């Protein structure tokens, strides 16, 4: 196995932390745009269309536009369909829940990915990871406190469905990335999602103050940059190193939610979110350990 230089690992960690911060800021801008009258379909259209600007510039200045050629357009269409479904639920949750609660529910993505990997890909999943899955859902119950009414039920539902669909996208990307580069995947998702979102935009668009349009454009630009930073992090450092950085999102969510909206996370969010995060971290660590042991056995010829 090729060891990565410490500087490269630190660069990957910095990119992932930057992407988490950028996505947190994007969530704030989404809420601000909605407060000025922007609708979900309009926000999604601007998210994807304006993201093409930094994505295309990054590819042109880096690997070159020739790198976006693909022989697997069908796979990209499938990824786009699943990605759009995921975005609808995730962005709906952004509009329905405070930032900290939204972020806590997003921590369930590794948990759902483990379940889908076992059910769809028949990946061997021992009692260690199933125990982590059960622990993660215990954390969800603590955060949401079913029946208490402290969180909008529809927001909890869209949040969990959004995490489930995001996990499905992650599973699909494992397969696509075997033949397609990260820049190619990012570009085609952004491009192919624009036409259906343009139809939705045309059917729902209404007049807004210029601030709403500007905010929606910022959603796309910030989201595009955040996506590039996340992709760059995966290229610079292993998944097991960068994914734990995602849990810094709760700090950003709590801080931005308080400063911008005056939201104060409930005790149950602070109590349950670390449990969800710990279960996700254990799943990532366990998968990394098993993968490393498998590689070492292959190298040793056993």
C-alpha atoms as a printed R data frame, in Angstrom:
    type eleno elety resid chain resno       x       y       z
1   ATOM     1    CA   UNK     A     1   0.000   0.000   0.000
2   ATOM     2    CA   UNK     A     2   1.240   3.509  -0.840
3   ATOM     3    CA   UNK     A     3   1.538   5.723   2.206
4   ATOM     4    CA   UNK     A     4   0.295   9.266   1.757
5   ATOM     5    CA   UNK     A     5   2.518  12.150   2.822
6   ATOM     6    CA   UNK     A     6   1.451  13.937   6.018
7   ATOM     7    CA   UNK     A     7   1.055  17.206   4.090
8   ATOM     8    CA   UNK     A     8  -1.309  15.491   1.645
9   ATOM     9    CA   UNK     A     9  -3.403  14.093   4.494
10  ATOM    10    CA   UNK     A    10  -3.583  17.503   6.162
11  ATOM    11    CA   UNK     A    11  -4.607  19.027   2.831
12  ATOM    12    CA   UNK     A    12  -7.404  16.477   2.492
13  ATOM    13    CA   UNK     A    13  -8.591  17.150   6.044
14  ATOM    14    CA   UNK     A    14  -8.525  20.910   5.430
15  ATOM    15    CA   UNK     A    15 -10.558  20.515   2.237
16  ATOM    16    CA   UNK     A    16 -13.151  18.366   3.988
17  ATOM    17    CA   UNK     A    17 -13.457  20.812   6.883
18  ATOM    18    CA   UNK     A    18 -13.815  23.612   4.338
19  ATOM    19    CA   UNK     A    19 -16.523  21.738   2.466
20  ATOM    20    CA   UNK     A    20 -18.483  21.145   5.683
21  ATOM    21    CA   UNK     A    21 -18.281  24.842   6.535
22  ATOM    22    CA   UNK     A    22 -19.306  25.818   3.001
23  ATOM    23    CA   UNK     A    23 -22.307  23.459   2.995
24  ATOM    24    CA   UNK     A    24 -23.341  24.877   6.378
25  ATOM    25    CA   UNK     A    25 -23.236  28.399   4.947
26  ATOM    26    CA   UNK     A    26 -25.194  27.201   1.908
27  ATOM    27    CA   UNK     A    27 -27.922  25.870   4.215
28  ATOM    28    CA   UNK     A    28 -28.195  29.294   5.830
29  ATOM    29    CA   UNK     A    29 -28.481  30.971   2.424
30  ATOM    30    CA   UNK     A    30 -31.218  28.497   1.423
31  ATOM    31    CA   UNK     A    31 -33.250  29.502   4.464
32  ATOM    32    CA   UNK     A    32 -32.672  33.198   3.781
33  ATOM    33    CA   UNK     A    33 -33.777  32.782   0.158
34  ATOM    34    CA   UNK     A    34 -36.948  30.984   1.237
35  ATOM    35    CA   UNK     A    35 -37.685  33.759   3.741
36  ATOM    36    CA   UNK     A    36 -37.712  36.167   0.785
37  ATOM    37    CA   UNK     A    37 -40.217  34.080  -1.123
38  ATOM    38    CA   UNK     A    38 -38.058  31.603  -3.051
39  ATOM    39    CA   UNK     A    39 -39.659  28.202  -3.624
40  ATOM    40    CA   UNK     A    40 -38.065  24.781  -3.403
41  ATOM    41    CA   UNK     A    41 -38.003  24.145  -7.178
42  ATOM    42    CA   UNK     A    42 -36.477  27.570  -7.806
43  ATOM    43    CA   UNK     A    43 -33.767  27.028  -5.201
44  ATOM    44    CA   UNK     A    44 -32.897  23.584  -6.605
45  ATOM    45    CA   UNK     A    45 -32.662  24.957 -10.148
46  ATOM    46    CA   UNK     A    46 -30.258  27.701  -9.078
47  ATOM    47    CA   UNK     A    47 -28.321  25.229  -6.914
48  ATOM    48    CA   UNK     A    48 -27.486  23.025  -9.879
49  ATOM    49    CA   UNK     A    49 -27.279  25.551 -12.724
50  ATOM    50    CA   UNK     A    50 -24.995  28.010 -10.920
51  ATOM    51    CA   UNK     A    51 -22.882  25.162  -9.533
52  ATOM    52    CA   UNK     A    52 -21.861  24.448 -13.124
53  ATOM    53    CA   UNK     A    53 -19.801  27.653 -13.121
54  ATOM    54    CA   UNK     A    54 -17.169  26.643 -10.527
55  ATOM    55    CA   UNK     A    55 -17.358  22.978 -11.542
56  ATOM    56    CA   UNK     A    56 -16.649  23.684 -15.221
57  ATOM    57    CA   UNK     A    57 -13.921  26.191 -14.348
58  ATOM    58    CA   UNK     A    58 -12.278  23.655 -12.039
59  ATOM    59    CA   UNK     A    59 -12.268  20.971 -14.715
60  ATOM    60    CA   UNK     A    60 -11.024  23.363 -17.423
61  ATOM    61    CA   UNK     A    61  -8.123  24.566 -15.259
62  ATOM    62    CA   UNK     A    62  -7.345  21.089 -13.945
63  ATOM    63    CA   UNK     A    63  -7.756  17.843 -15.889
64  ATOM    64    CA   UNK     A    64  -9.228  19.648 -18.915
65  ATOM    65    CA   UNK     A    65 -12.659  19.535 -20.497
66  ATOM    66    CA   UNK     A    66 -11.708  16.413 -22.442
67  ATOM    67    CA   UNK     A    67 -11.870  14.524 -19.129
68  ATOM    68    CA   UNK     A    68 -15.671  14.780 -19.030
69  ATOM    69    CA   UNK     A    69 -16.085  12.376 -21.937
70  ATOM    70    CA   UNK     A    70 -17.944   9.271 -20.885
71  ATOM    71    CA   UNK     A    71 -19.139   5.971 -22.299
72  ATOM    72    CA   UNK     A    72 -21.459   5.397 -19.375
73  ATOM    73    CA   UNK     A    73 -24.104   8.079 -19.793
74  ATOM    74    CA   UNK     A    74 -26.757   5.647 -18.534
75  ATOM    75    CA   UNK     A    75 -24.979   5.383 -15.191
76  ATOM    76    CA   UNK     A    76 -24.841   9.170 -14.957
77  ATOM    77    CA   UNK     A    77 -28.560   9.414 -15.724
78  ATOM    78    CA   UNK     A    78 -29.304   6.960 -12.914
79  ATOM    79    CA   UNK     A    79 -27.044   8.889 -10.554
80  ATOM    80    CA   UNK     A    80 -28.796  12.128 -11.562
81  ATOM    81    CA   UNK     A    81 -32.255  10.708 -10.899
82  ATOM    82    CA   UNK     A    82 -31.228   9.404  -7.480
83  ATOM    83    CA   UNK     A    83 -29.342  12.602  -6.706
84  ATOM    84    CA   UNK     A    84 -32.340  14.782  -7.505
85  ATOM    85    CA   UNK     A    85 -34.603  12.679  -5.289
86  ATOM    86    CA   UNK     A    86 -32.075  13.039  -2.484
87  ATOM    87    CA   UNK     A    87 -31.793  16.799  -3.005
88  ATOM    88    CA   UNK     A    88 -35.560  17.294  -2.882
89  ATOM    89    CA   UNK     A    89 -35.771  15.660   0.548
90  ATOM    90    CA   UNK     A    90 -32.579  17.231   1.901
91  ATOM    91    CA   UNK     A    91 -33.525  20.754   0.811
92  ATOM    92    CA   UNK     A    92 -37.064  20.269   2.090
93  ATOM    93    CA   UNK     A    93 -35.575  19.430   5.468
94  ATOM    94    CA   UNK     A    94 -33.411  22.550   5.359
95  ATOM    95    CA   UNK     A    95 -36.595  24.585   5.013
96  ATOM    96    CA   UNK     A    96 -38.474  22.671   7.714
97  ATOM    97    CA   UNK     A    97 -36.007  22.209  10.578
98  ATOM    98    CA   UNK     A    98 -33.473  24.296  12.512
99  ATOM    99    CA   UNK     A    99 -29.897  23.843  11.286
100 ATOM   100    CA   UNK     A   100 -28.630  21.818  14.261
101 ATOM   101    CA   UNK     A   101 -31.478  19.287  14.126
102 ATOM   102    CA   UNK     A   102 -31.111  19.037  10.341
103 ATOM   103    CA   UNK     A   103 -27.398  18.338  10.709
104 ATOM   104    CA   UNK     A   104 -27.942  15.713  13.390
105 ATOM   105    CA   UNK     A   105 -30.276  13.787  11.081
106 ATOM   106    CA   UNK     A   106 -27.741  14.012   8.244
107 ATOM   107    CA   UNK     A   107 -25.282  12.138  10.459
108 ATOM   108    CA   UNK     A   108 -27.361   9.007   9.776
109 ATOM   109    CA   UNK     A   109 -26.050   8.673   6.198
110 ATOM   110    CA   UNK     A   110 -23.261   6.160   7.117
111 ATOM   111    CA   UNK     A   111 -25.827   4.167   9.087
112 ATOM   112    CA   UNK     A   112 -28.190   3.897   6.134
113 ATOM   113    CA   UNK     A   113 -25.236   3.167   3.823
114 ATOM   114    CA   UNK     A   114 -24.365   0.154   5.975
115 ATOM   115    CA   UNK     A   115 -27.937  -1.132   5.781
116 ATOM   116    CA   UNK     A   116 -28.147  -0.638   2.000
117 ATOM   117    CA   UNK     A   117 -24.733  -2.192   1.464
118 ATOM   118    CA   UNK     A   118 -25.832  -5.308   3.331
119 ATOM   119    CA   UNK     A   119 -29.222  -5.564   1.630
120 ATOM   120    CA   UNK     A   120 -28.405  -4.502  -1.941
121 ATOM   121    CA   UNK     A   121 -24.732  -5.389  -2.399
122 ATOM   122    CA   UNK     A   122 -24.698  -8.353  -0.032
123 ATOM   123    CA   UNK     A   123 -21.719  -6.844   1.761
124 ATOM   124    CA   UNK     A   124 -20.712  -8.899   4.817
125 ATOM   125    CA   UNK     A   125 -21.856  -6.985   7.878
126 ATOM   126    CA   UNK     A   126 -21.018  -8.401  11.282
127 ATOM   127    CA   UNK     A   127 -22.560  -7.741  14.650
128 ATOM   128    CA   UNK     A   128 -20.121  -4.862  15.274
129 ATOM   129    CA   UNK     A   129 -21.630  -2.719  12.532
130 ATOM   130    CA   UNK     A   130 -25.183  -3.859  13.165
131 ATOM   131    CA   UNK     A   131 -24.669  -2.827  16.776
132 ATOM   132    CA   UNK     A   132 -23.466   0.581  15.570
133 ATOM   133    CA   UNK     A   133 -26.583   0.862  13.384
134 ATOM   134    CA   UNK     A   134 -28.855   0.149  16.357
135 ATOM   135    CA   UNK     A   135 -26.947   2.643  18.490
136 ATOM   136    CA   UNK     A   136 -27.271   5.270  15.778
137 ATOM   137    CA   UNK     A   137 -31.026   4.909  15.644
138 ATOM   138    CA   UNK     A   138 -31.146   5.205  19.432
139 ATOM   139    CA   UNK     A   139 -29.469   8.577  18.947
140 ATOM   140    CA   UNK     A   140 -32.118   9.503  16.370
141 ATOM   141    CA   UNK     A   141 -34.864   8.728  18.903
142 ATOM   142    CA   UNK     A   142 -33.155  10.958  21.457
143 ATOM   143    CA   UNK     A   143 -32.797  13.841  18.982
144 ATOM   144    CA   UNK     A   144 -36.321  13.643  17.597
145 ATOM   145    CA   UNK     A   145 -38.183  12.599  20.791
146 ATOM   146    CA   UNK     A   146 -41.194  11.140  18.940
147 ATOM   147    CA   UNK     A   147 -44.494  12.363  20.298
148 ATOM   148    CA   UNK     A   148 -42.991  15.352  22.103
149 ATOM   149    CA   UNK     A   149 -43.815  17.777  19.286
150 ATOM   150    CA   UNK     A   150 -40.526  19.691  19.654
151 ATOM   151    CA   UNK     A   151 -39.618  18.926  16.005
152 ATOM   152    CA   UNK     A   152 -41.898  19.070  12.966
153 ATOM   153    CA   UNK     A   153 -42.797  15.459  12.155
154 ATOM   154    CA   UNK     A   154 -42.704  16.095   8.411
155 ATOM   155    CA   UNK     A   155 -39.208  17.542   8.810
156 ATOM   156    CA   UNK     A   156 -38.023  14.432  10.638
157 ATOM   157    CA   UNK     A   157 -39.488  12.250   7.889
158 ATOM   158    CA   UNK     A   158 -37.936  14.252   5.039
159 ATOM   159    CA   UNK     A   159 -34.638  14.343   6.938
160 ATOM   160    CA   UNK     A   160 -34.445  10.585   7.382
161 ATOM   161    CA   UNK     A   161 -35.615   9.888   3.816
162 ATOM   162    CA   UNK     A   162 -33.035  12.392   2.613
163 ATOM   163    CA   UNK     A   163 -30.298  10.563   4.502
164 ATOM   164    CA   UNK     A   164 -31.522   7.210   3.172
165 ATOM   165    CA   UNK     A   165 -31.506   8.479  -0.413
166 ATOM   166    CA   UNK     A   166 -28.097  10.106   0.108
167 ATOM   167    CA   UNK     A   167 -26.799   6.745   1.296
168 ATOM   168    CA   UNK     A   168 -28.246   5.188  -1.862
169 ATOM   169    CA   UNK     A   169 -26.340   7.727  -3.945
170 ATOM   170    CA   UNK     A   170 -23.165   6.878  -2.028
171 ATOM   171    CA   UNK     A   171 -23.654   3.177  -2.785
172 ATOM   172    CA   UNK     A   172 -24.178   3.958  -6.475
173 ATOM   173    CA   UNK     A   173 -21.090   6.165  -6.579
174 ATOM   174    CA   UNK     A   174 -18.999   3.250  -5.345
175 ATOM   175    CA   UNK     A   175 -19.914   1.454  -8.561
176 ATOM   176    CA   UNK     A   176 -19.648   4.434 -10.929
177 ATOM   177    CA   UNK     A   177 -16.264   5.516  -9.562
178 ATOM   178    CA   UNK     A   178 -14.754   2.243 -10.775
179 ATOM   179    CA   UNK     A   179 -14.918   3.551 -14.346
180 ATOM   180    CA   UNK     A   180 -15.492   7.312 -14.030
181 ATOM   181    CA   UNK     A   181 -13.321  10.019 -12.478
182 ATOM   182    CA   UNK     A   182 -14.618  12.321  -9.767
183 ATOM   183    CA   UNK     A   183 -14.624  15.437 -12.017
184 ATOM   184    CA   UNK     A   184 -16.633  13.546 -14.635
185 ATOM   185    CA   UNK     A   185 -19.211  12.403 -12.071
186 ATOM   186    CA   UNK     A   186 -19.623  15.880 -10.581
187 ATOM   187    CA   UNK     A   187 -19.932  17.567 -13.995
188 ATOM   188    CA   UNK     A   188 -22.514  15.209 -15.454
189 ATOM   189    CA   UNK     A   189 -24.672  15.280 -12.339
190 ATOM   190    CA   UNK     A   190 -24.734  19.076 -12.415
191 ATOM   191    CA   UNK     A   191 -25.417  19.231 -16.147
192 ATOM   192    CA   UNK     A   192 -28.018  16.461 -16.430
193 ATOM   193    CA   UNK     A   193 -30.012  17.726 -13.466
194 ATOM   194    CA   UNK     A   194 -30.538  21.176 -14.990
195 ATOM   195    CA   UNK     A   195 -33.175  20.271 -17.677
196 ATOM   196    CA   UNK     A   196 -35.705  18.600 -15.316
197 ATOM   197    CA   UNK     A   197 -35.147  21.315 -12.729
198 ATOM   198    CA   UNK     A   198 -35.628  23.961 -15.435
199 ATOM   199    CA   UNK     A   199 -39.084  22.505 -16.148
200 ATOM   200    CA   UNK     A   200 -39.952  22.581 -12.450
201 ATOM   201    CA   UNK     A   201 -38.610  26.122 -12.246
202 ATOM   202    CA   UNK     A   202 -40.715  27.269 -15.212
203 ATOM   203    CA   UNK     A   203 -43.846  25.808 -13.632
204 ATOM   204    CA   UNK     A   204 -43.340  27.409 -10.223
205 ATOM   205    CA   UNK     A   205 -41.302  30.595 -10.776
206 ATOM   206    CA   UNK     A   206 -42.797  33.823  -9.484
207 ATOM   207    CA   UNK     A   207 -41.632  37.405  -9.096
208 ATOM   208    CA   UNK     A   208 -39.181  38.017  -6.240
209 ATOM   209    CA   UNK     A   209 -37.112  40.927  -4.963
210 ATOM   210    CA   UNK     A   210 -33.601  41.002  -6.371
211 ATOM   211    CA   UNK     A   211 -32.211  39.820  -3.035
212 ATOM   212    CA   UNK     A   212 -34.007  36.488  -3.436
213 ATOM   213    CA   UNK     A   213 -32.501  35.917  -6.888
214 ATOM   214    CA   UNK     A   214 -29.054  36.876  -5.617
215 ATOM   215    CA   UNK     A   215 -29.357  34.513  -2.668
216 ATOM   216    CA   UNK     A   216 -30.417  31.632  -4.921
217 ATOM   217    CA   UNK     A   217 -27.424  32.277  -7.178
218 ATOM   218    CA   UNK     A   218 -25.192  32.169  -4.096
219 ATOM   219    CA   UNK     A   219 -26.711  28.810  -3.131
220 ATOM   220    CA   UNK     A   220 -25.466  27.375  -6.442
221 ATOM   221    CA   UNK     A   221 -22.027  28.971  -6.332
222 ATOM   222    CA   UNK     A   222 -21.383  28.014  -2.707
223 ATOM   223    CA   UNK     A   223 -22.765  24.522  -3.246
224 ATOM   224    CA   UNK     A   224 -20.565  24.007  -6.302
225 ATOM   225    CA   UNK     A   225 -17.422  25.094  -4.454
226 ATOM   226    CA   UNK     A   226 -18.351  22.926  -1.458
227 ATOM   227    CA   UNK     A   227 -18.833  19.915  -3.749
228 ATOM   228    CA   UNK     A   228 -15.427  20.488  -5.345
229 ATOM   229    CA   UNK     A   229 -13.742  20.732  -1.949
230 ATOM   230    CA   UNK     A   230 -15.414  17.502  -0.840
231 ATOM   231    CA   UNK     A   231 -14.306  15.741  -4.026
232 ATOM   232    CA   UNK     A   232 -10.768  17.093  -3.664
233 ATOM   233    CA   UNK     A   233 -10.612  15.853  -0.073
234 ATOM   234    CA   UNK     A   234 -11.403  12.300  -1.164
235 ATOM   235    CA   UNK     A   235  -8.612  12.499  -3.715
236 ATOM   236    CA   UNK     A   236  -6.072  13.705  -1.169
237 ATOM   237    CA   UNK     A   237  -6.823  11.464   1.802
238 ATOM   238    CA   UNK     A   238  -8.576   8.152   2.564
239 ATOM   239    CA   UNK     A   239 -12.283   8.097   3.354
240 ATOM   240    CA   UNK     A   240 -11.540   6.943   6.902
241 ATOM   241    CA   UNK     A   241  -9.493  10.101   7.473
242 ATOM   242    CA   UNK     A   242 -11.778  12.743   5.944
243 ATOM   243    CA   UNK     A   243 -15.295  11.484   6.745
244 ATOM   244    CA   UNK     A   244 -14.935  12.089  10.521
245 ATOM   245    CA   UNK     A   245 -14.501  15.771   9.664
246 ATOM   246    CA   UNK     A   246 -18.159  15.839   8.602
247 ATOM   247    CA   UNK     A   247 -19.224  15.865  12.238
248 ATOM   248    CA   UNK     A   248 -17.793  19.359  12.646
249 ATOM   249    CA   UNK     A   249 -20.988  20.370  10.847
250 ATOM   250    CA   UNK     A   250 -22.894  20.348  14.147
251 ATOM   251    CA   UNK     A   251 -20.651  23.104  15.482
252 ATOM   252    CA   UNK     A   252 -21.225  25.228  12.379
253 ATOM   253    CA   UNK     A   253 -24.959  24.518  12.433
254 ATOM   254    CA   UNK     A   254 -25.324  25.494  16.083
255 ATOM   255    CA   UNK     A   255 -23.210  28.637  15.646
256 ATOM   256    CA   UNK     A   256 -24.826  29.846  12.422
257 ATOM   257    CA   UNK     A   257 -28.305  28.906  13.605
258 ATOM   258    CA   UNK     A   258 -27.858  31.010  16.724
259 ATOM   259    CA   UNK     A   259 -26.170  34.006  15.056
260 ATOM   260    CA   UNK     A   260 -28.444  34.225  11.990
261 ATOM   261    CA   UNK     A   261 -31.775  32.851  13.236
262 ATOM   262    CA   UNK     A   262 -31.525  32.939  17.021
263 ATOM   263    CA   UNK     A   263 -32.010  29.161  17.258
264 ATOM   264    CA   UNK     A   264 -30.702  27.353  20.323
265 ATOM   265    CA   UNK     A   265 -30.398  23.538  19.935
266 ATOM   266    CA   UNK     A   266 -32.385  21.571  22.494
267 ATOM   267    CA   UNK     A   267 -30.756  19.347  25.094
268 ATOM   268    CA   UNK     A   268 -31.907  16.289  23.150
269 ATOM   269    CA   UNK     A   269 -29.972  17.416  20.063
270 ATOM   270    CA   UNK     A   270 -26.761  17.787  22.061
271 ATOM   271    CA   UNK     A   271 -27.401  14.427  23.739
272 ATOM   272    CA   UNK     A   272 -28.417  12.434  20.662
273 ATOM   273    CA   UNK     A   273 -26.156  13.890  17.968
274 ATOM   274    CA   UNK     A   274 -22.906  12.601  19.565
275 ATOM   275    CA   UNK     A   275 -24.435   9.115  19.757
276 ATOM   276    CA   UNK     A   276 -25.330   9.220  16.041
277 ATOM   277    CA   UNK     A   277 -21.877  10.600  15.220
278 ATOM   278    CA   UNK     A   278 -20.124   7.937  17.308
279 ATOM   279    CA   UNK     A   279 -22.021   5.158  15.540
280 ATOM   280    CA   UNK     A   280 -21.112   6.607  12.145
281 ATOM   281    CA   UNK     A   281 -17.465   6.982  13.132
282 ATOM   282    CA   UNK     A   282 -17.349   3.392  14.352
283 ATOM   283    CA   UNK     A   283 -18.827   2.162  11.062
284 ATOM   284    CA   UNK     A   284 -16.212   4.098   9.067
285 ATOM   285    CA   UNK     A   285 -13.391   2.860  11.306
286 ATOM   286    CA   UNK     A   286 -14.613  -0.739  11.144
287 ATOM   287    CA   UNK     A   287 -14.874  -0.682   7.349
288 ATOM   288    CA   UNK     A   288 -11.389   0.831   7.103
289 ATOM   289    CA   UNK     A   289  -9.933  -1.821   9.399
290 ATOM   290    CA   UNK     A   290 -11.557  -4.709   7.535
291 ATOM   291    CA   UNK     A   291 -10.465  -3.290   4.170
292 ATOM   292    CA   UNK     A   292  -6.885  -2.898   5.402
293 ATOM   293    CA   UNK     A   293  -6.811  -6.466   6.746
294 ATOM   294    CA   UNK     A   294  -8.156  -7.752   3.425
295 ATOM   295    CA   UNK     A   295  -5.467  -5.845   1.515
296 ATOM   296    CA   UNK     A   296  -2.717  -7.098   3.813
297 ATOM   297    CA   UNK     A   297  -3.880 -10.695   3.346
298 ATOM   298    CA   UNK     A   298  -3.920 -10.216  -0.433
299 ATOM   299    CA   UNK     A   299  -0.389  -8.806  -0.385
300 ATOM   300    CA   UNK     A   300   0.799 -11.684   1.802
301 ATOM   301    CA   UNK     A   301  -0.806 -14.148  -0.597
302 ATOM   302    CA   UNK     A   302  -3.048 -15.751   2.010
